[in-house]
Amino acid sequence: MKVDGRPYRSIWLDGDGRTVVVIDQTRLPHSFATRRLATVADAANAIRTMVVRGAPLIGATAAYGVALALADDAGDASLEDAIALLAGTRPTAVNLRWALEDLGRRLRPLPAGERAAAAYRRAGEICDEDVAINRAIGENGLALVERAAEGRQGPVNVLTHCNAGWLAAVDWGTALAPLYMAHDKGIPVHVWVDETRPRNQGAALTAWELASHGVPHTVIVDNAGGHLMQRGMVDLCITGTDRTTAHGDVCNKIGTYLKALAAGDNGVPFYVALPHPTIDWSLADGAETPIEQRDEDEVLTITGRDAAGQETTVALTPAGSRAANYAFDVTPARLVTALITDRGVCEASEQGLKGLFPERAEAASS
Ligand code: MRU
């Protein structure tokens, strides 16, 4: 995607062939800044503090994190320490585990002298594969938007939650890819953007992405979606996912479940866009998904830019109040109209996923 006319991915390798560069997502939407990751500790810290976030990008950053560790020391202990460090950064998005398992499996058998180059190569491939996967999700989801646009006067109104755009992936994004493609094709779309408290990935990141690409959108508070659906103002919902079970339950940013309930009650199709590395074939029941609990300060305070242009954090609650900060929830498969994957659109069920990914389902059960 382009920023000020220049094409960007959310992560890339610097010209020195060693340092990794990312967009600092904690600075958006007010400043566009990049951050250089020079060590595995930098990579782990960037994931933990959400300089990078979004399931696919967390996986890609972790892959480069392993490469950074091996560039310093390619021994067995260094490899295992890097994998353990990165695996402990965020618990919910399964792409992290997927990327680390992938690298570990490929690198362990190699002589130490070949490991760093192989790790950089594989991290680059994971990034390229993510772009291709998301392009395919976009094409598969585009058909759904086109169908919704048939015979309409105004734009197709799509509600999305959190940020599942190109910033959350390497490029294109998952939930937003079909919307970018529809917009580029001249199909009028308008996006209702859930602000997504407490970290406001919708208000800060999705709104910024859509504005940069010229896609009409309106930011709404997280509680507004149900009302809009009752009034017929939402034609379909599309969200991303951090982990989808083999039976089609979807774990995504906190609040996704409530949108799915409201969509079900109002007959609004609720789609979830997912790249195949986000499927956890080892889990059947979404209730088993580890749910990240984050610092209560994210709920108790809010950060923004004041009238003088200064970034500032203010308290929202009485001094003694405590907060709970569950970062994800699980939407049961029965509330998901369909899954939009890189191989096509399927029912959110074991049969649906097995139909599209027979070889992976079989490998997981053997
Ligand atoms: O806590 P975050 O910002 O990493 O959560 C991200 C989400 O919940 C996204 O919807 C999900 O990762 C899908 S991103 C393509």
Boltz pocket constraint, residues with backbone or C-beta under 6 A from the ligand:
constraints:
  - pocket:
      binder: B
      contacts: [[A, 52], [A, 53], [A, 54], [A, 55], [A, 56], [A, 93], [A, 161], [A, 162], [A, 163], [A, 164], [A, 165], [A, 168], [A, 169], [A, 173], [A, 174], [A, 175], [A, 201], [A, 239], [A, 240], [A, 241], [A, 242], [A, 252], [A, 253], [A, 327]]
      max_distance: 6.0
